[in-house]
Amino acid sequence: MIKPTASFKENLQQLPSIDDLTRIDLVDQAGAVHASIENLPGKQGSLAVYQYLHGIFGTIDATAAAHGLAVFAEHTSDAKNRPGAHPNIDILLDIVNGGTTLNTRPFSN
């Protein structure tokens, strides 16, 4: 497990490669897809964080979500100040605040 710094860019450098990943689905307990994060420009940082959380925690519960928020570093405070601007961080904030645990389902090339 990485020790997150105050810089998202630095944290990303510590995470595993996402080169072979096409997307990751976030699935609720009923099996419904809550969200999908694709390997596209502008989404790759989030994809890397969620893949990392998948590898370390398996599911995104409150503990995993709190760690993910630390990895997102400065973007977490921006997300708190601007709800909706960072939807993938909003998911983690919701879980930390008592929302439903999500399972992760990665898809590779």
Secondary structure, DSSP 8 states (H G I E B T S, - for coil): -----S-HHHHHHTS---TTEEEEEEE-TTS-EEEEEESSTTTHHHHHHHHHHHHHHSEE-HHHHHHHHHHHTHHHHHHHHSTTSSHHHHHHHHHHTT---EEEEEEE-
